Amino acid sequence: MKKNSILTRHNTTGWLFASPGFGLMLLFIVIPFILAIAFSLTNQRLMSPNAAEFVGLENYTNMLDVGILVVDPEIDASGNILVDKNGDNKYPRLRKFTRNNPDYPNVQGMKEWFSFSWGEQKVAIMASDLVFMKALVNTLTFVAFVAPIQGALALILALLINQPLRGIQIFRSIYFMPVVVSIVVVSLLWRFIYDGQNGLLNSVLNTLTFGHFKAVDWLGNQDTALGSIMAMSIWQAVGFHMIIWLSGLQTISPTLYEAAKIEGASPWQTFRYVTWPGLRNTAVLVVIVITMQAFSLFAQIDVMTSGGPLDSTQTIVYQAVERGYGKQDISGGSAMSVVLFLLVLSISLLQRYLTREKN
C-alpha cells in the first residue's frame, strides 16, 4: 500500500506539471484541427449573418475535381483545318464547352489547367479550382527540390565543420546565423536582392559579365519566381539541419574511423560504410523535418510575391489562409488544411517506411 501511494503521488505530481503543456496542445492544436474538419463539411463563412449549413464533401469536390476535354481543330467550309499565323492548328475557345453546354456536363464551370496535342486534337486538363491545383503543384515542386538539396547541402556543411580545427566554431556560428533571423526579415532582405531594377543579384551578375548580363525581375517573372524562393529558403534553413547532422556525426565512435584508417579505406569508403550507417536515424529525422517545413511554406510567399505572378508561387498554406481570411471562406480554407494534413501524413509515413531498418 505504501508503494502504491508513493507511485500514485508521483504520477499525480507528474500530471500536474504536464497539464499546462497538454492544455496548450489541446487548445491550439487538437481543438482547431477538429474544428477544421467540422468546418470543411459546411459552408461556414468568417462573418455572415446566415447560419452554417452541412454540405458534406462539397468543398472537397469543388477543390479537387478535374476533368478532361478533347477538342477538335476548327475547319473551314471545305473541311480543311484552320491554322494560325504560326502554323499551329486553331481550336475553338474552351468556354464554348464549359459554359452552359449540356453536351459536356463533366467540365461545366471548369478552367483550363494545362493542355497538350494528341494528333490533330487538343487535350485540355480542366480543374474546378485552378488556383488550388497550381498551389498543390507548386508545393509538391518546392518539396521535391528543397528537401533533397537542403538535406544534402546541410550534410556537406556538417562534414566540413566536424573537423578538429582551430576557430571552427566561428564557421558553425556563421552558417547558423540565418536560422536565428526572423524569416520575415530574411524575406524582405532577399526581396531587395532579387529586385529587377537595382537588386544586388543583378548588379553582381552584371559586373561578372562586364555589363553583358540583362537584368531579370526574379520575383516578377513566373519562370523564375518559385525557383528564387527555393534558393532563399534553402539558404535560410540549411544551418538548422546542419546542426542536426552535426549532432549525429558526433555520436559515431572515433574507433570506427580509426579501424577504417588502419584497413586502408578511402574517404568515400569511410563515409559509405562508417559515417552513413551511423547517420541512419539522423537522416530519417532530417528528411521528415525538412519535408514538414517545406509543406508549411507561407511567410516567404506572403512577403515576397503574395502568390504571384499569375499564381506561379501559390502554395497550399498560403492559399488556405488567403481563402479562409482574405475571402472569408472558412469552410474552403479548412478543407485545404485537411487535405494538406493528409498529404503530409501520407508522405511522412512513406518516408518512414522507406527509411526503416530492414532485418
ABEGO torsion letter per residue (X at the ends): XAAAAAAAAAAAAAAAAAAAAAAAAAAAAAAAAAAAAAAAABABBABBABBBBBAEAAAAAAAABBBBBBBBBBBBAAGBBBBBAAGBBBBBBAAAAABGBAABAAABGBBBABBBBBEABBBBBBBABAAAAAAAAAAAAAAAAAAAAAAAAAAAAAAAAABBBBGAAAAAAAAAAAAABBAAAAAAAAAAAABAAABAAAAAAAAAAGGABBBBBAAABAAAAAAAAAAAAAAAAAAAAAAAAAAAAAABBAAAAAAAAAAGBBAAAAAAAAAAAAAAAAAAAAAAAAAAAAAABAAAAAAAAGGOBGGAABBAAAAAAAAAAAAGBAAAAAAAAAAAAAAAAAAAAAAAAAABBBX
